């Protein structure tokens, strides 16, 4: 990843261009990662979260740019704190992190502009 993107290797969350969280690992506050600046919001971290599955979990509704109306997802393994962390992240717009949810060979990208709410299944 470092070779193809020029992203440096670091253990400091605030310096990371990309960060990875393995299945079952607790999420730290998104504010610990680089959120970019008003002038350069693209200088933020993209957080890749590995999950057990992208289907079969708690229902979430997605609304925002690039989504025609509402899209529903049901990832397995997102912690209860995810929605609060995401809401705090969206409040920073245009700054904030972007997230990629992944499971096996499947992935789902969540740009910081996406509004996420819980749904009933």
N, C-alpha and C positions, 0 to 999 in steps of 0.2 A: 504494500500500500504506500509506504514511504517513497519507493522508487517511482511509482506511477503518478503520484499526486504531489510529491515534494513535501509532504507532511513530515515534520521531524518526529522522532521517537521521544516520548516524554512520559514521566510518571505523574506529572503535575496536571490535574484536570483543567485548570484555567489556561494551559498552554496547548492543549490537545486540539487538533483539527478533527480527528476522529477518535471516538472512545467506544469500547466494547464492553457489554455486560452479558455474562453467561447466564444460562437458564438457572433459575433459583437464587440468583444473587440479588440482594436487596438494592433498590435504587437509592442513590444519594440525591440530595437536592440538586435540581438542574442548574440552580444559580452558581454552583461550584465550577461549572464549565464556562468556557468563553462564550459570551453572548453577542460578540461583535460590538460595534459602536454605531451611533446614529449615522455617521458618515460612511462607515464600512460594515454594514450588518452581515455581509458575507464572510466576515472573519470570525465566525462562530464555530462551535463544535457540532459535528453530526454524531449523534449517539446511536449506536447499533445495539439493539436489545434482542438477545436470543431468547426465544420462548419455546415451550413444549409443542404447542400447536397454534395455528392462526385461526382455527375454527373450533367451536364447541365450548367456549368460555362465556364469560359475562358479556352481554350485548352492549355495544357502543355505537352511537350514531355520529357520523362524520359530515360536517357541512363546511363549505369554503370554496375558494377559487379552485377551479379544475374539477369540481364535483357538481354534476348536473343538478341534482336536487339534494337528496340525502342518501348516503351509503352506510350500510350497517356492517359491522365486523364483530367478531366474538373471539378474540385471542385468549388462549389459555396461559395463565401464569403472570399476568400483569398484577402488580401489588395494588392493594386498596388505595395507596397514596398516589397512584399514577394520575388520576383525574385532577387532584389538587395541584400536583406539580406541573401538569400541563397547563392548567388555567393560569397559574403564576407565570409560566413561560410566555404564554400568548399575550399577557398584559405588557410585556416588554417591547412588543412590535414597534418598529421594524427589526429590533434586535431579538435575540432568542436562539435556542438551539432547534435543530431539525432532528427527527427521529426516524430510524428504519427498524421496523419489527421484522424479525426473521425466524424461520423455523425450517430446518432442513434446506431444501432448494427453493423455498417460497419466501417472499418478502413483501412488505407493505411500507411505503414511504409516507411519513406524516410531516409535511412542511409546517413551520410555525404558524402559518395562517389558518390551519385547520381547527375548527371548533369541534370539540369532542364532548358528548354527553352520554350518560348511562341510559340504557333502554331496558325494558323488561322482555325477557324471552319466554 
